[in-house]
């Protein structure tokens, strides 16, 4: 039917002279060219029957193909899908949402089909085997694998992904991490995993990483040296953990002139040693909102405030005796604190310095 329509259209255009070139030959009109393009691109998707229950979605506006396999019942069915004839093996996104059958991505499951993005979320996936994602080594930029039950991932192969920028493994079941290496990875999401602690040189090979999210990982102890060599770092997020003690050298960063956010919102921090935070550029922020700091020792905090580090201190039961006189008396340093409040609810920025006249 489609062939008859195009033939009829060509005949009409020829009769009207629309396909006659200045030299008397036939030329292809823009309308016919457009029809040909649509036909060709539509045929890039595999046969619907061959890839069922997966669905190939073609975005003609952006000239992209996505493959949604949310309906697969198990590993065998997914493997069968990729045995089909794929006119094009270059896809934009592979998606699985709310799937209750697929628990493992086996090596070679995608055959030679590559993707720029993987979105597997709110499902029951547990394991991603080594070489499962091999066809996408040169194409994938985003691995969004959140809200699953993943406990096994080929961390050692991250460096094989040549253009990977985001790896988000939040809300899974990782208890341990392996050493990671990448010259392209920008964002690493590990929040809401039962990691408890991160030690050693896990992140030292991430030479381009800017954001690491370790929020809600049950972390209770800081191990000095873990983040020291991450010169590209811009955000380290540790919200909703169980930190209580910040020892010397906890964060000896080497980010040069680049500002960094260290976020410890909602922890149990009550003690910070001198030089727990060093190497921060002026304008960097340490967010200690909703912790258990009762004092602001001058030896700990003055060096940071003098370097124009911003301290966010709301929700801490601070004592407002002579221990904070050094800060209230110095308006410049006080300007670098945010939301600091006495245990009785008075902001320390509202305190009259004169009430500390009798303090040493």
Backbone torsions as a table, in degrees:
resi	resn	phi	psi	omega
1	UNK	NA	-44.9	-180.0
2	UNK	-63.6	-39.5	180.0
3	UNK	-63.4	-41.1	179.3
4	UNK	-62.9	-38.7	-179.5
5	UNK	-63.8	-44.3	-178.9
6	UNK	-66.4	-40.1	178.8
7	UNK	-61.5	-43.4	179.2
8	UNK	-63.3	-40.8	179.8
9	UNK	-64.0	-42.0	178.0
10	UNK	-60.2	-42.5	-179.0
11	UNK	-62.1	-43.2	-180.0
12	UNK	-62.9	-45.5	-178.4
13	UNK	-65.1	-35.6	178.2
14	UNK	-65.7	-40.1	179.9
15	UNK	-64.8	-31.5	-179.4
16	UNK	-86.7	-1.9	179.2
17	UNK	82.1	9.2	-175.0
18	UNK	-72.2	-19.7	-177.1
19	UNK	-107.8	15.5	-178.6
20	UNK	-98.4	124.5	179.9
21	UNK	-83.3	166.3	178.6
22	UNK	-56.8	-24.0	-179.0
23	UNK	-93.3	2.7	177.1
24	UNK	95.9	-5.8	179.3
25	UNK	-86.3	178.4	178.2
26	UNK	-85.0	142.5	173.5
27	UNK	-126.2	156.2	-177.4
28	UNK	-94.0	120.9	179.8
29	UNK	-70.2	159.5	179.2
30	UNK	-64.2	-31.7	179.0
31	UNK	-64.5	-46.9	-179.9
32	UNK	-67.2	-39.3	177.5
33	UNK	-58.7	-42.4	179.7
34	UNK	-63.3	-41.5	178.2
35	UNK	-61.8	-40.1	179.3
36	UNK	-63.8	-40.6	-179.9
37	UNK	-63.5	-44.6	-179.3
38	UNK	-60.8	-43.5	179.7
39	UNK	-60.0	-47.7	-176.8
40	UNK	-62.2	-46.1	-176.5
41	UNK	-69.2	-37.2	178.4
42	UNK	-61.6	-32.7	-178.0
43	UNK	-78.0	-3.6	178.4
44	UNK	-71.6	-25.4	176.8
45	UNK	-73.1	141.9	175.1
46	UNK	-67.2	167.4	176.1
47	UNK	-58.5	135.1	-179.3
48	UNK	-57.9	-40.8	-178.4
49	UNK	-66.7	-36.1	-176.1
50	UNK	-69.3	-29.3	-175.0
51	UNK	-109.0	5.3	179.2
52	UNK	-58.6	137.0	10.0
53	UNK	-90.6	9.2	175.4
54	UNK	-70.9	157.4	-178.4
55	UNK	-130.6	128.0	176.6
56	UNK	-93.1	126.2	-177.3
57	UNK	-118.4	119.8	-179.9
58	UNK	-102.8	124.5	177.1
59	UNK	-98.6	98.9	-176.1
60	UNK	-68.9	-27.9	-179.3
61	UNK	-63.9	-44.3	-177.5
62	UNK	-104.9	1.3	179.3
63	UNK	56.5	51.6	-178.2
64	UNK	-128.6	147.6	174.7
65	UNK	-117.0	133.3	174.4
66	UNK	-116.9	155.3	177.0
67	UNK	-127.8	117.6	179.2
68	UNK	-105.5	117.4	-178.8
69	UNK	-117.7	33.9	-178.9
70	UNK	-61.0	-23.1	-174.6
71	UNK	-91.0	1.3	-178.0
72	UNK	-66.5	143.9	-175.3
73	UNK	-92.4	-24.2	-180.0
74	UNK	-166.2	-177.5	-177.1
75	UNK	-64.0	-38.8	-177.9
76	UNK	-64.0	-41.2	-179.6
77	UNK	-67.1	-39.4	177.4
78	UNK	-63.4	-40.5	178.5
79	UNK	-62.0	-40.4	179.7
80	UNK	-64.1	-35.9	178.9
81	UNK	-56.8	-43.5	-175.6
82	UNK	-84.2	4.2	169.1
83	UNK	-84.3	-10.8	-178.0
84	UNK	-70.9	167.6	175.9
85	UNK	-79.1	118.8	177.9
86	UNK	-107.2	104.7	178.7
87	UNK	-54.7	-35.8	173.2
88	UNK	-126.5	136.8	-179.8
89	UNK	-103.8	9.7	-177.4
90	UNK	-108.7	106.3	-177.6
91	UNK	-113.1	158.6	176.1
92	UNK	-81.3	-60.9	-174.3
93	UNK	-132.1	143.9	170.6
94	UNK	-112.2	125.2	-175.2
95	UNK	-128.4	141.3	170.2
96	UNK	-140.8	121.8	178.7
97	UNK	-127.1	139.1	173.5
98	UNK	51.8	46.1	179.1
99	UNK	-96.9	139.2	-176.9
100	UNK	-116.9	11.9	-176.3
101	UNK	-120.1	-31.7	-173.5
102	UNK	-87.6	118.9	-178.8
103	UNK	-114.1	-18.5	-176.3
104	UNK	-136.7	137.6	165.8
105	UNK	-102.5	109.6	-176.6
106	UNK	-82.3	159.2	175.1
107	UNK	-57.6	133.3	175.9
108	UNK	77.9	6.3	-174.9
109	UNK	-60.5	-30.9	-176.2
110	UNK	-92.0	7.0	-179.3
111	UNK	53.4	-121.4	179.2
112	UNK	-110.1	18.8	-179.3
113	UNK	-86.5	129.6	-177.0
114	UNK	-113.4	157.1	-179.2
115	UNK	-136.5	153.5	174.0
116	UNK	-90.6	-26.8	-179.2
117	UNK	-140.6	144.0	171.0
118	UNK	-119.8	128.3	176.0
119	UNK	-127.6	97.2	177.2
120	UNK	-118.7	108.6	-168.6
121	UNK	-142.9	149.9	178.2
122	UNK	53.3	47.1	-178.0
123	UNK	-133.4	-168.2	-174.5
124	UNK	-112.5	17.7	179.9
125	UNK	-58.6	133.6	-177.6
126	UNK	-115.9	-36.9	-173.8
127	UNK	-134.6	138.9	169.6
128	UNK	-119.6	109.3	-174.2
129	UNK	-74.3	158.5	173.3
130	UNK	-58.1	139.6	178.8
131	UNK	72.2	9.3	175.8
132	UNK	-67.9	-31.3	-174.4
133	UNK	-108.7	15.0	-174.9
134	UNK	-51.6	-43.7	-178.0
135	UNK	-60.3	-18.5	-176.3
136	UNK	-102.3	13.6	-179.7
137	UNK	-54.6	-37.1	-175.0
138	UNK	-98.8	-0.2	-173.3
139	UNK	-122.4	-31.6	-169.4
140	UNK	-74.3	131.4	176.6
141	UNK	-109.2	-25.0	-174.5
142	UNK	-134.7	127.4	171.0
143	UNK	-119.1	98.9	179.8
144	UNK	-105.3	97.7	-172.2
145	UNK	-121.9	57.1	-171.2
146	UNK	-99.1	157.6	175.1
147	UNK	56.7	49.9	174.5
148	UNK	-123.3	-152.7	176.4
149	UNK	-128.3	31.4	-173.4
150	UNK	-67.6	128.7	173.7
151	UNK	-122.3	-9.5	-177.7
152	UNK	-133.4	124.9	-178.7
153	UNK	-143.5	142.7	-177.7
154	UNK	-78.4	70.5	-178.6
155	UNK	-57.2	-32.8	-177.5
156	UNK	-66.7	-15.9	-178.6
157	UNK	-98.4	1.7	-179.1
158	UNK	-56.8	-38.1	-178.1
159	UNK	-66.3	-14.3	177.8
160	UNK	-77.2	-19.3	179.1
161	UNK	-80.2	111.5	-167.3
162	UNK	-79.1	-20.4	-178.7
163	UNK	-130.3	17.2	-177.5
164	UNK	-65.3	127.8	-179.9
165	UNK	-113.9	-33.1	-177.3
166	UNK	-131.4	128.3	173.4
167	UNK	-125.2	109.5	-177.9
168	UNK	-116.8	108.9	-179.3
169	UNK	-114.5	25.9	-177.0
170	UNK	-63.4	149.6	175.1
171	UNK	58.5	58.0	174.0
172	UNK	-130.0	-149.8	-173.3
173	UNK	-130.7	38.6	179.4
174	UNK	-78.7	126.1	173.4
175	UNK	-101.7	-22.6	-178.4
176	UNK	-138.8	155.6	174.9
177	UNK	-119.9	158.8	174.0
178	UNK	-114.5	163.5	179.7
179	UNK	-58.5	134.1	-179.8
180	UNK	-117.4	143.4	176.5
181	UNK	-135.4	133.7	176.3
182	UNK	-167.3	139.7	175.6
183	UNK	-99.9	2.8	-177.1
184	UNK	-124.6	-22.1	-174.3
185	UNK	-63.0	124.4	-177.0
186	UNK	-100.7	-40.9	-173.3
187	UNK	-128.7	128.7	179.4
188	UNK	-123.7	114.4	-179.8
189	UNK	-107.1	117.9	-179.4
190	UNK	-127.9	14.0	-176.4
191	UNK	-61.8	153.7	175.6
192	UNK	59.7	43.8	168.9
193	UNK	-124.2	145.2	-177.3
194	UNK	-80.6	60.1	-174.7
195	UNK	-76.9	-33.1	-178.0
196	UNK	69.3	-50.9	-179.8
197	UNK	-152.0	155.1	175.7
198	UNK	-127.6	121.7	-174.1
199	UNK	-129.9	172.2	171.6
200	UNK	67.4	-150.2	-174.1
201	UNK	-104.6	37.4	-179.2
202	UNK	-50.6	-44.9	-172.1
203	UNK	-102.2	-1.8	-170.4
204	UNK	-62.3	-23.1	-179.6
205	UNK	-88.3	4.9	179.5
206	UNK	-92.9	86.8	-169.9
207	UNK	-80.6	-6.3	-180.0
208	UNK	-122.9	2.7	-172.2
209	UNK	-67.8	135.2	178.7
210	UNK	-113.8	-30.1	-177.0
211	UNK	-130.0	126.7	171.6
212	UNK	-126.3	122.1	-179.0
213	UNK	-109.8	111.1	178.6
214	UNK	-118.9	32.1	179.2
215	UNK	-70.0	147.4	175.3
216	UNK	52.4	49.2	179.0
217	UNK	-113.3	12.6	-180.0
218	UNK	66.6	15.7	-178.3
219	UNK	-65.9	133.0	-177.7
220	UNK	-124.7	-8.4	-176.0
221	UNK	-140.8	136.3	176.1
222	UNK	-94.9	130.9	178.5
223	UNK	-108.3	110.0	-178.1
224	UNK	-55.4	142.5	175.6
225	UNK	99.3	-16.7	-174.4
226	UNK	-63.3	-34.8	-172.3
227	UNK	-112.8	6.4	-169.0
228	UNK	-61.9	-40.1	-171.3
229	UNK	-92.6	8.4	-176.9
230	UNK	-83.3	81.1	-172.2
231	UNK	-70.6	-17.0	-178.8
232	UNK	-95.8	1.2	-172.2
233	UNK	-63.9	138.7	177.1
234	UNK	-125.0	-29.3	179.6
235	UNK	-142.3	130.1	170.9
236	UNK	-123.2	116.9	-172.3
237	UNK	-112.8	120.4	-178.6
238	UNK	-127.5	31.1	-175.3
239	UNK	-66.7	151.8	175.8
240	UNK	56.0	50.6	173.3
241	UNK	-119.5	-160.8	-175.0
242	UNK	-124.4	25.9	176.8
243	UNK	-62.2	138.4	175.1
244	UNK	-128.8	-24.9	-173.0
245	UNK	-130.6	127.4	177.3
246	UNK	-109.1	101.0	-176.9
247	UNK	-78.1	170.8	175.1
248	UNK	-54.5	134.3	176.0
249	UNK	77.1	15.4	-179.6
250	UNK	-55.9	-44.9	-178.5
251	UNK	-136.9	90.4	177.5
252	UNK	-102.8	79.0	-169.1
253	UNK	-81.7	157.9	-178.0
254	UNK	-129.4	49.2	-174.9
255	UNK	-91.9	7.1	177.4
256	UNK	63.7	-129.1	-176.4
257	UNK	-89.4	2.5	-176.0
258	UNK	-84.9	131.2	179.9
259	UNK	-71.7	145.9	-176.1
260	UNK	-130.5	145.1	171.2
261	UNK	-107.6	122.5	170.7
262	UNK	-110.5	115.5	-172.8
263	UNK	-114.8	113.4	179.4
264	UNK	-116.9	29.0	179.9
265	UNK	-55.5	134.0	178.9
266	UNK	58.8	71.2	168.7
267	UNK	-129.6	-161.3	179.5
268	UNK	-119.8	27.8	-171.8
269	UNK	-67.2	120.4	176.2
270	UNK	-124.8	-9.7	-178.2
271	UNK	-138.5	128.6	175.8
272	UNK	-129.4	122.2	-178.7
273	UNK	-83.6	160.2	174.9
274	UNK	-57.5	136.7	179.1
275	UNK	64.7	26.3	170.7
276	UNK	-67.1	-33.9	178.9
277	UNK	-120.2	115.4	177.4
278	UNK	-138.2	160.6	176.8
279	UNK	83.0	5.6	-178.9
280	UNK	-78.7	137.8	179.2
281	UNK	-77.3	151.3	175.0
282	UNK	-53.1	138.2	-177.3
283	UNK	91.3	-7.2	175.7
284	UNK	-69.1	160.7	-174.4
285	UNK	-127.3	134.1	169.9
286	UNK	-114.5	114.0	-178.0
287	UNK	-99.7	111.7	-179.4
288	UNK	-115.7	28.8	-179.6
289	UNK	-59.3	139.1	176.1
290	UNK	57.1	59.5	170.8
291	UNK	-124.3	-156.5	-174.0
292	UNK	-127.7	34.8	177.1
293	UNK	-72.0	127.2	178.4
294	UNK	-106.3	-10.8	179.0
295	UNK	-147.6	165.2	177.0
296	UNK	-125.7	88.9	-176.5
297	UNK	-66.3	131.3	-175.4
298	UNK	-60.7	-40.4	-178.1
299	UNK	-64.0	-27.7	-179.7
300	UNK	-82.2	-47.7	-166.4
301	UNK	-98.9	-26.7	-179.7
302	UNK	-58.1	-47.2	-179.7
303	UNK	-56.9	-36.0	-179.5
304	UNK	-72.5	-46.7	-179.7
305	UNK	-64.6	-34.0	177.6
306	UNK	-68.5	-21.9	175.7
307	UNK	-91.5	12.4	179.8
308	UNK	63.3	34.5	170.0
309	UNK	-80.5	134.4	179.6
310	UNK	-88.4	127.3	177.0
311	UNK	-110.2	121.3	175.8
312	UNK	-102.6	118.3	-166.4
313	UNK	-126.2	13.8	-178.4
314	UNK	-59.9	147.3	175.4
315	UNK	78.3	18.3	173.6
316	UNK	-108.4	139.7	-177.6
317	UNK	-80.7	65.4	-173.9
318	UNK	-70.1	134.5	170.2
319	UNK	-80.6	138.5	-174.5
320	UNK	-114.6	42.5	175.1
321	UNK	-89.2	-154.8	-176.8
322	UNK	-62.7	-17.6	-179.5
323	UNK	-63.2	-21.1	178.4
324	UNK	-110.4	8.7	-179.4
325	UNK	-57.2	-41.0	-180.0
326	UNK	-56.2	-33.3	-177.3
327	UNK	-82.7	-45.9	-177.8
328	UNK	-64.5	-31.6	-179.4
329	UNK	-74.2	-16.6	-176.4
330	UNK	-112.1	99.0	-175.2
331	UNK	-61.8	-34.6	-179.4
332	UNK	-63.9	-45.3	178.9
333	UNK	-68.5	-39.4	-178.8
334	UNK	-62.0	-32.3	178.9
335	UNK	-63.6	-20.2	-179.6
336	UNK	-91.0	4.1	174.6
337	UNK	-102.8	150.2	179.4
338	UNK	-130.7	129.4	169.0
339	UNK	67.1	11.1	179.5
340	UNK	-66.0	131.7	-171.9
341	UNK	-138.1	138.3	174.7
342	UNK	-66.8	161.0	-178.9
343	UNK	-59.5	-23.7	179.7
344	UNK	-89.1	6.5	174.2
345	UNK	96.1	-0.8	-180.0
346	UNK	-87.7	129.8	176.1
347	UNK	-66.3	138.0	-178.5
348	UNK	-69.2	-21.0	175.6
349	UNK	-70.5	-16.2	178.9
350	UNK	-94.4	-3.5	-179.5
351	UNK	-75.0	140.4	176.4
352	UNK	-82.0	119.1	-179.3
353	UNK	-52.5	-24.7	-176.5
354	UNK	-65.5	-22.8	-179.0
355	UNK	-70.9	-7.8	179.8
356	UNK	-106.3	15.4	-176.6
357	UNK	-61.0	-30.3	-178.5
358	UNK	-87.1	-3.5	178.7
359	UNK	-81.0	147.7	179.2
360	UNK	-64.8	NA	NA
